[in-house]
Amino acid sequence: MPHHALEITLTRPLPPPVLHRAARLLPLAANHDATRLMALVAAKTPQRAAHRLRHRLGTRLPIDVITTHYPDADHSVLLNVAFPPAVHAALTADARRARQNPERFLELAVRRALAEHADRETDRLDRAVSQLLAHTTPAYLLSAVGHALTRLPERPTP
């Protein structure tokens, strides 16, 4: 049976004793502040692996989101979120009105939101570049961008 690498995002940092108890149920690797964990879970599909992980650890850890760590062949990651009952009921009702299952309805909504974000970001960058070009030449701007990209980033990039 294949193993799937899953990333767990927690709603709050874990105290070391809680992390150690959880790691006895399933081997886990934690980041520096124990808000993100990695696990390998054996299952036939990534969906089943996420379900199995949530079933094993969901009552012991403040799990916010479970995602597959590596994208699939379509460059997508699985997003496993447990909604509160009221949110789940509203999502199910909206999906039913759209004649879709809740998973597909949510997938399309997330894809739309990401596309809108990408469009806004493209527009923002286009305006910023235009503003920069109003005060310099394309050659100087290109040189400055190249220089900035070769320096180590001061903070992580998205």
Salt bridges, closest charged atoms under 4 A:
GLU7 OE2 - ARG36 NH2 2.39
GLU7 OE1 - HIS69 ND1 3.41
ASP94 OD1 - ARG97 NH2 2.25
GLU107 OE1 - ARG104 NH1 3.41
GLU107 OE2 - ARG111 NE 3.07
GLU121 OE2 - ARG124 NH2 2.66
